[in-house]
Amino acid sequence: MLLRRRLTLINSLLVAGIILLFGAVIYQLISTTLTAQIDRQLKTAAEELVDQLEAADPDGSRLLAVDQVNLAGRYRVQIWSRDNRLLRQSGNLTQAAPLDVAGLGGGKPRYHRSEVDGQSLRVLSVPLQVGQRPAGTLMVGAELALVDLIQRYILTVMVWGLLAAVLLVGLSVWRSTYRALEPLEEVSDTAVQITKADDLAMRIPYRGPKNDEVGQLIQAFNQTLEQLEDLFNTQRQFISDVSHELRTPLTVIKGNLDVLREIECIDHESFHTINDEVNRLSRLVNDLLYLAQAESGQLPLEEQEVALDTLMLEVYQQALTLAGDSIQVEIEALDQVLVQGDQDRLKQVLLNLVSNAVKYTPAGGEVRLRLWKDQRSAYFAVRDTGPGIKAEDLPHIFKRFYRTEKARTRSKDSGFGLGLAIAYWIVEHHGGEIKVDTEVGRGTTFTLQLPLADPEEG
């Protein structure tokens, strides 16, 4: 069932239930009020008849004077003896049956509804006494035709009013939900078009207020589409990059194997080339495996005190080897810093930042390292004099498989666009953050912030 139909049905049933409940209360209230009014009239009439009996027979044998009681009027009256003999009844009664059989010989006044001569009556049965002895029963009945008419009128009004209200509410809900749910139909249509056309660039237009529920839903859906589009483009670029990275070393390996097969002798240079390409493939597979484990939560991080200054010195020695004589690597500041975390992973972050700085710094340039702390955090900064990062690349440098050097040929030591993504994940899961300050043509500074192991000692 469509949502519009369900909403219309639910609202119509709800309105019908409310009207039925309200109508039942009104119906019962009016019926009770009218019945109570008739009961008061019957009581008054019965008291007047008893008074007439007492006035006609002051000696106490009042039932002997029943013929002197005036029974003319709009009420139906019967006077019965103690042995259930009809002594007298009003002229508007044609049958000698009691108005209320259960009321004969009762010890208390009793109100009851009866059917007499095809008419509904409200009957009051009052016991008559001579001294303390029961002497008979007085029955006074009033017609309920007016009450029945009013009740039927109320029921008729309720039924037609209920039908009209349900119809009006149903039409109103159907029309209002059509307008309210029309954007959702656009969402559904757009989703179907995206599925058929495989075009994640499509977005759902919305002309209503953005802060209502539908507007928020469409905005969230468009944001999801945008993220899916980014992810799809990233994965597509990743497939392209990985295919290129795999094709190059495999081509080199195959070529060298062909050379070895043709010359049928050991060529150390070919073996060395094959070994380099195999190492590149191993790094690629290891990086991909690391990211997969990290994102699936299967990569636990150790918790121990780590001397960040010691790690920095180790990374500095490796940076000197990477830089050789062409790039100057210096330590500007070195403080004793203890942080809490995984020593191997933190070293991996520092080495990644420093090796990137060396890699992108031209010959004759400089790479400078700094390590310091304040009362709560430790800071590590690496500054290079490389080409810098363009503004359009800056928001993406920590994304997986993203590289700023797409347009130029990469060397055999180039990375795969995974190093900064891995570093970002490690730092984030250590409660820290990485900031970038760059200027095209003048260099880049990466600053790593980590919480101290014991802030009190900061």
Buried (B, 14 or more C-beta within 10 A) or exposed (E): EEEBEEBBEEBBEEBBEEBEEEBEEEBEEBBEEBBEEBBEBBBEBBEBBBEBBEEBBEEEEBBBBBEEBEBEEEBBBBBBBBEEEBBEBBEBBEEEEBBBEEBBBBEEBBBBEBEBEEEBBBBBBBBBEBEEEEBBBBBBBBBBEEBBEBBEEBEEEBEEEBEEBBEEBBEBBBEBBEEBBEBBEBBEEBBEEBEEEEEBEEBBEBEEEEEEEBBEBBBEBBEEBEEEBEEEEBEEBBEEBBEEBBEBBEEBBEEBEEEBEEEEEEEEEBEEBBEBBEEBBEBBEEBBEBBEEBEEEEBEEEEEEBBBBEBBBEBBEBBBEBBEEEBBBEBEEBEEBBBBBBBEBBBBBBBBBBBBBBBBBEEEBBBBBBBBBEEEBBBBBBBBBBBBBEEEBBEBBBBBBBBBBEEEEBEEEBBBBBBBBBBBBBBEBBEBEBEEEBEEEEBBBBBBBBBBBEEEEB
